[in-house]
């Protein structure tokens, strides 16, 4: 199998130099148009899921349908966290060993790798390349499409970067919840009538202590009150206060249990009211038997290519969290590098050929 690294790099550069922040539909659509030009020689069947506020979603199908064979899905995204204009201060750059630029690691090289893998693989079954436009902001419009396609899949390979430091494939991701805890109290003059007030900020502090007790590091459950607010003046007993809570859970059962506990929070000061809104945004990608089977196959193929392949779990989420309940899902099958979402974002060129060949062999073996 021959992997054309120069072509992968050239295609990656084309995609990186078309900035595509999630909140700019026109920009993401320009990147999608460029991707379709790059894929044209592979003659995919295209379904473009048009969106009004977000970039369009691309569903490209390659190979022929086979009776009794479900398609393999390659899942990626074309949006990035970087705003328009980032290239002025963080331009595309190539050295003998590395590539740099906004979105090069997360995840435009991974998309170019997928195209090269499809070129290198004589397809004996159907393969779907699904590229969404809103992954970096929680996949608000693409999630239903992703889940629907996953329900018909033999396997899903997610083109997110490999996990540092061993460049592992990801067999488990934590689920993510976002909650807002709001407290309503009774305002009063802090100096003249303090006994008439019931402090929302004080009550919120009590609730945050309860929430902190739900963290269980041994089980991998974490809750973080990352943003808090409340009150108006130091001499006014606060009538309102709130906190935004990030929840990470390793299993669906853990998520259900913590969700119940959060919604059951009650005010200690009965003159205050506590309201909890939000919920689980991304379900956990659990280490299922199907995912383990895919990893073991990848590990075997990697050994044949001359390198070892580890597996890893991560607290971060991806669209693989959405597909895992429906189909065996293996994540981290894209680029090797560091600095996602950071100004030093970079990939290692030496890994492009072996990782792309491994991706191609995995597609062929399913």
C-alpha positions in Angstrom: 0.0 0.0 0.0 1.4 3.4 -1.0 0.6 6.5 1.0 1.3 9.8 -0.7 2.5 11.9 2.2 3.1 14.9 0.0 -0.5 14.8 -1.2 -1.8 14.5 2.3 0.3 17.5 3.4 -0.9 19.6 0.4 -4.5 18.8 1.0 -4.1 19.5 4.7 -2.6 22.9 3.8 -5.5 23.7 1.5 -8.0 23.0 4.3 -6.0 24.8 7.0 -5.7 28.0 4.9 -9.5 28.2 4.7 -10.3 29.3 8.2 -13.5 27.7 9.4 -14.7 28.8 12.9 -17.8 27.0 14.1 -19.8 30.2 14.4 -19.2 31.3 10.8 -21.4 29.4 8.4 -20.0 31.0 5.3 -16.4 30.1 6.3 -17.2 26.5 7.2 -19.1 26.1 3.9 -16.0 27.4 2.0 -14.0 24.7 3.7 -16.6 22.1 2.8 -16.5 23.2 -0.8 -12.7 22.8 -0.8 -13.1 19.4 0.7 -15.5 18.3 -2.1 -12.9 19.5 -4.7 -10.3 17.3 -3.0 -12.6 14.3 -2.9 -13.9 14.7 -6.4 -11.5 12.2 -7.9 -12.9 9.5 -5.6 -16.4 10.0 -7.1 -18.4 9.8 -3.9 -22.1 10.0 -3.7 -22.8 13.2 -1.9 -25.6 14.2 0.4 -25.2 17.8 1.6 -27.3 18.4 4.7 -27.9 22.1 4.4 -28.1 24.3 7.5 -29.4 27.8 8.0 -27.2 29.0 10.9 -24.3 26.5 10.9 -22.1 25.1 8.2 -23.6 22.4 6.0 -22.9 18.7 6.9 -21.2 16.5 4.3 -22.2 12.8 3.9 -20.0 11.2 1.3 -20.4 7.6 0.4 -17.7 5.5 -1.3 -17.8 1.9 -2.6 -20.7 -0.3 -3.4 -23.4 -1.5 -1.0 -23.1 -5.2 -0.2 -25.9 -7.3 0.9 -25.5 -8.2 4.5 -22.7 -5.7 5.0 -23.1 -2.5 7.0 -21.0 0.5 6.0 -17.9 1.6 7.9 -18.2 5.3 9.0 -15.3 7.7 9.1 -16.4 10.6 11.3 -14.8 14.0 11.4 -15.4 17.8 11.5 -14.3 20.7 9.5 -15.0 23.5 12.0 -12.3 24.7 14.3 -12.0 26.8 17.5 -10.0 29.5 15.7 -11.6 32.8 14.6 -11.2 34.4 11.2 -7.8 36.2 11.1 -5.9 33.6 13.1 -3.7 32.8 10.1 -2.2 36.3 10.3 -0.5 35.5 13.6 -0.5 31.7 13.3 0.2 30.9 9.7 0.6 27.5 8.0 4.2 26.5 8.4 6.1 23.3 7.5 9.5 22.2 8.7 11.3 19.0 8.0 9.5 17.3 10.9 6.3 19.2 11.7 3.3 21.0 10.3 1.8 24.0 12.1 -1.4 26.0 11.7 -4.9 26.6 13.1 -6.8 23.3 13.0 -3.9 21.3 11.6 -4.2 18.8 14.5 -7.8 19.2 15.3 -8.6 18.0 12.8 -7.8 18.9 9.2 -4.9 16.5 8.8 -7.2 13.7 10.0 -9.7 14.6 7.3 -6.9 14.5 4.7 -5.7 11.2 6.0 -9.2 9.8 5.5 -9.2 10.8 1.8 -5.8 9.2 1.3 -6.9 6.0 3.1 -9.9 5.8 0.8 -7.6 6.3 -2.3 -5.3 3.6 -1.1 -8.0 1.0 -0.3 -9.8 -1.2 -2.8 -13.2 -1.0 -1.2 -15.1 -4.2 -0.9 -18.0 -2.5 0.9 -19.6 0.9 1.5 -17.7 3.5 3.5 -19.3 6.7 4.7 -17.3 9.8 5.4 -19.3 12.1 7.6 -17.9 15.6 8.1 -19.8 17.9 10.4 -19.6 21.7 11.0 -20.4 22.2 14.7 -18.4 19.7 16.7 -16.4 22.3 18.6 -19.6 23.9 19.9 -21.3 20.7 21.0 -22.8 19.4 17.7 -26.2 21.1 18.2 -27.4 20.5 14.6 -25.3 17.5 13.5 -26.0 15.2 16.4 -29.2 13.7 15.0 -27.6 13.1 11.6 -24.5 11.5 13.3 -26.7 9.2 15.4 -28.9 8.2 12.5 -25.9 7.2 10.4 -24.3 5.4 13.3 -27.4 3.2 13.7 -26.7 1.6 10.4 -22.9 1.3 10.8 -20.6 -1.8 11.2 -18.1 0.4 12.9 -17.3 4.1 13.4 -13.7 5.4 13.2 -13.3 8.9 14.6 -10.6 11.1 13.0 -9.7 13.0 16.2 -6.0 13.2 17.1 -4.3 10.2 18.8 -3.9 10.5 22.6 -0.5 11.8 23.9 2.0 10.8 25.0 1.9 7.3 23.5 -0.3 8.3 20.5 -2.9 5.8 21.6 -6.3 5.1 20.1 -9.1 6.1 22.4 -11.4 3.3 23.6 -13.2 5.3 26.2 -14.4 8.9 26.6 -16.2 10.5 29.6 -19.6 11.9 29.1 -20.2 15.6 29.6 -22.9 17.4 31.4 -23.5 21.2 31.6 -25.7 22.5 34.4 -26.8 25.9 35.8 -27.6 26.1 39.5 -29.6 29.3 40.2 -30.6 30.6 43.7 -33.2 33.2 44.4 -33.1 34.8 47.8 -34.5 37.9 49.5 -32.7 41.2 49.2 -32.3 43.7 52.0 -29.9 46.5 53.2 -26.9 44.7 54.6 -26.4 47.4 57.3 -29.9 48.5 58.2 -32.1 45.4 57.8 -29.8 42.4 57.6 -32.3 40.2 59.5 -34.8 40.7 56.7 -32.5 39.4 54.0 -31.8 35.9 52.8 -28.6 35.8 50.9 -28.6 34.0 47.5 -24.8 34.0 47.4 -24.6 32.4 50.9 -27.1 29.7 49.8 -25.2 29.1 46.6 -22.0 28.5 48.6 -23.9 25.9 50.6 -25.1 24.2 47.4 -21.6 24.3 45.9 -20.2 22.4 48.9 -22.9 19.7 48.3 -22.0 19.6 44.7 -18.3 19.2 45.4 -19.1 16.2 47.6 -20.4 14.4 44.4 -16.9 14.3 42.9 -15.4 10.9 43.1 -11.9 10.9 41.6 -11.5 7.1 42.0 -14.6 6.5 39.9 -13.6 9.2 37.4 -16.6 11.5 38.3 -15.8 15.2 38.5 -18.0 18.3 39.0 -16.5 21.7 38.6 -18.2 25.0 39.3 -16.2 26.9 36.8 -18.2 30.1 36.6 -20.2 31.7 39.4 -22.0 35.0 39.8 -24.5 36.9 41.9 -25.4 40.0 43.8 -25.3 43.6 42.9 -23.5 45.6 45.6 -21.5 44.8 48.7 -24.1 46.5 50.9 -27.0 44.6 49.4 -27.9 41.1 50.6 -28.0 39.3 47.2 -31.4 38.3 45.8 -29.8 36.2 43.0 -26.8 34.0 42.5 -25.8 31.2 40.0 -23.1 28.8 39.1 -22.3 26.9 35.9 -21.3 23.3 36.5 -19.2 21.0 34.3 -19.9 17.3 34.9 -17.7 14.4 33.6 -18.9 10.8 34.0 -17.4 7.5 32.8 -20.7 5.6 32.5 -24.3 6.2 31.6 -25.3 4.9 35.0 -23.1 7.4 36.7 -24.6 10.2 34.7 -28.1 9.2 35.6 -27.2 9.0 39.3 -25.5 12.4 39.4 -28.2 14.0 37.4 -30.8 12.9 39.9 -28.8 14.2 42.8 -28.3 17.6 41.2 -32.0 18.0 40.4 -32.8 17.0 44.0 -30.8 19.9 45.6 -32.9 21.8 48.2 -32.2 25.1 49.8 -30.9 25.0 53.4 -32.4 28.5 53.9 -36.1 27.8 53.3 -36.6 31.4 52.2 -34.4 30.7 49.2 -35.2 28.7 46.1 -32.8 26.5 44.2 -33.3 25.8 40.5 -31.2 23.4 38.5 -31.3 23.4 34.7 -29.2 21.7 32.0 -28.2 18.1 31.6 -25.9 15.6 29.9 -24.7 17.0 26.5 -22.6 14.0 25.4 -23.2 10.5 26.7 -20.1 8.5 27.8 -18.3 6.5 25.1 -17.9 3.4 27.2 -15.3 0.7 26.6 -17.6 -1.8 25.0 -16.8 -5.3 23.8 -17.2 -4.0 20.2 -14.8 -1.2 20.7 -12.3 -3.5 22.4 -12.5 -5.8 19.4 -11.7 -3.0 17.0 -8.8 -1.9 19.1 -7.3 -5.4 19.2 -7.6 -5.6 15.4 -5.9 -2.2 15.1 -3.1 -3.2 17.5 -2.5 -6.4 15.5 -2.4 -4.4 12.2 -0.1 -1.8 13.7 2.4 -4.4 14.8 2.5 -5.6 11.2 3.3 -2.0 10.2 6.2 -1.9 12.7 4.8 0.1 15.6 3.0 -0.6 18.8 -0.5 0.8 19.5 -1.8 1.6 22.9 -5.3 2.4 24.0 -6.4 5.2 26.3 -9.3 6.8 28.1 -9.8 10.5 28.1 -12.0 13.0 30.0 -12.7 15.0 26.8 -15.6 14.4 24.5 -16.0 14.0 20.7 -18.8 13.0 18.3 -17.7 9.5 19.0 -19.7 9.9 22.3 -22.8 10.0 20.1 -22.0 7.0 17.9 -20.8 4.6 20.7 -24.3 3.7 21.9 -25.2 2.6 18.4 -22.1 1.1 16.9 -18.6 -0.1 17.9 -16.5 3.2 17.9 -12.8 3.7 17.9 -11.5 7.2 18.4 -8.1 8.9 18.0 -7.5 7.6 14.5 -6.3 10.8 13.0 -3.2 12.9 13.4 -0.3 12.6 15.8 0.7 15.8 17.5 0.2 18.3 20.3 -1.4 21.6 21.0 -5.0 21.2 20.0 -6.8 24.6 20.7 -3.4 26.2 21.5 -1.1 28.5 19.6 1.6 25.8 19.3 -0.8 23.4 17.5 1.3 21.0 15.5 1.6 17.5 14.0 4.5 15.1 13.4 5.0 14.4 9.7 6.7 11.0 10.4 3.5 9.5 11.6 1.4 10.4 8.6 2.2 7.4 6.5 1.9 4.6 9.1 -1.2 6.1 10.7 -2.9 6.6 7.3 -2.0 3.1 6.3 -3.4 1.7 9.5 -6.6 3.6 9.0 -6.8 2.2 5.4 -6.3 -1.4 6.7 -8.9 -1.0 9.4 -11.4 0.2 6.8 -10.6 -2.8 4.6 -10.7 -5.3 7.5 -14.2 -4.5 8.7 
